[in-house]
Structures are given as structure tokens and as C-alpha cells.
């Protein structure tokens, strides 16, 4: 009898398994959807199923007030972060989370659960909460389908917004962007980038620009220089030394940088100085570029622009005329117009 019962159980299991394997794929009533956004170097992804209103009373009926709701349809709505983030003023580690909500008339509770694999909210367990905070619902124009989108993007933050029927729910996600970027750089510099001059230079330049991690930045710029000295890393170290109050060492490094700079690098550096309001310094750089590259039309064009900004209109005309004589056909009309405009101003 035991053998017969065992055989029957096997047969029943086989039949059930065959039915399961024989199920056909048909469209879900609530379509699957997803959205993603990158802030800084952090990727945020939301995956959900989108139910329709279908002339039903949603809030308080289809979605009861005061009960945990899957914030979508079918299996868990999930939200994932590729780096650590801040959600509802709470630090959240990188990872994938189940997104649930508790609707109420005046305030909604947003929940990020460490369990991201359950079917909807049927097996929700409060002990698995990673984050729980409240937001106020917003009234919006009617929308038939439930959707998620990212709104009000900023360099280090974005809002996650859900719209359905006439309700919108929104909550902020932010990152410590500079710390996140530097953490990524540290990791990348352990790979191939760490053997190049470019990788450590970019890391040092980023830190210098944002006034963060000065000691680590100095180590990186020295690492870059050890691989290859060039205008980029020499000039970056010059600026770093100046910020550290080491003016004589900075000047020495700046001289070395200019000594190896090509035409484009000198021209770009001159315009950078113009942008920083150092007209005299920029004009001297443009003059140096003429000395090194006398056959280039562009060096005279830039020098003329610098002189014009200083108010030396005659000097500007003279150098624009030299630029015009050397310039390609595509530049001649622009330079001619500039010369004529300056002459008109002199009259």
C-alpha cells in the first residue's frame, strides 16, 4: 500500500508539473513598465506594473486607506540604487528594494523594504523595512494609468513621482555627489586607469576644482606626473600648489607647464584666464603663442580678441588683419566683419 501511495503521489506531481510547464504566456492586464535616471554616477531604476482606473473608485476602495499597498500591480514594485543614496533624509545602501505605500487621505507612508522579491504586498513584513517616512499626497489632473517618473532633476538629487487617477506622490532621492564620484575614481584607479597619466590627473583635477581631499589629490597628481609630464598635469599641480599657499613652487610648475604646451593648449589656457578676469595674463599667453606658432592664423585672432577686451582697438585691428591674411576661407567673413565693426567704433 505504501508503494502504491508513493506512486500515486509521483503521478499527481508529474501531472501538476506538466500543467505548469504547459501554461502559455498571455498579456498581463497591468502592463509591466520601468524608468531609470542617473544623477551624478548613481543609477536609479524603478520596475512596476501599471494598472488602469477603468472607471473604478481607486482611493479608499480598490486601494484601501490605511493598508500597505504594492504601489503598482502584480509582483513587487522595486526601486534600485547603484550607489548609496539618501531617501527621506535617511541613508540607504546601494541595492534593490521593494517599494510599498500606505495611502491615507492626508498623509501617505513611503516604505522601502529589504525584501524585493515578494508578490505585491501580501507578504510584507514591517521588520524588513529599510526606510519608512511620510509625504503629503498631491492633487493632479486625471491619469488613467499608473506611472512613475523622475522630476525636478538637480546635479545631486531627483524626485521619484508616482501618478495615478488624480493623485501624485513624490519623494526625494539625493546623493553626496562629490563623495560618490571620488569613491568611484578610487575604485577605477585600481584598474587600468591607474597605470595612465590621465586617470590620476582627472581625479586630482576633480578634487582640486571642488576643494576636497587635498592630500589624496596631491598623491594622485604626483602619480600622474610620474607616468608622463605634460601641460595638463603640470598646470594642475601648479594650481594645487597655489591653493596650498606655496606660491614660489606654483610659479615654477606653471613655467614648466607653459614650456611644454602646444598651440591649442596655450590658446585654451589663455581663454580660461580671460574667463577668470585675468586680461593681462591672457594677453601674455596669446603673445607667447604667436612667438611659438607665427604661421597660425588662430593665434593672431585670439591675441586680437584679448587686446580688444583690454580696450586696445588699434592693436586688435592690426592682429585681426594678420589673422585675416592667414585664415582659411571659412573664417574670412567673420574676421572682416570684426575689423569693420571696430573701425566703426573708432570713428
Secondary structure, 3 states (H helix, E strand, C coil): CHHHHHHHHHHHHHHHHHHHHHCCCCCCCCEEEEEEEEECCEEEEEEEEECECCCCCCECCCECCCCEECCCCCCCEEEEECCCEEECCEEECCEEEEEEEECCCCCEEEEEECCCCCCCCCCCCHHHEEEEEEECCEEEEEEEEEEEEEEEEECCEEEEEEEEEEEEEEEEEECCHHHHHHHHHHHHCCCHHHHCHHHHHHHHHHHHHHCCCHHHHHHHHHHHHHHCCCHHHHHHHHHHHHHCCCHHHHHHHHHHHHHHCCHHHHHHHHHHHHHCCCHHHHHHHHHHHHHHCCCCHHHHHHHHHHHHHHCCHHHHHHHHHHHHHHCCHHHHHHHHHHHHHHHHHHC
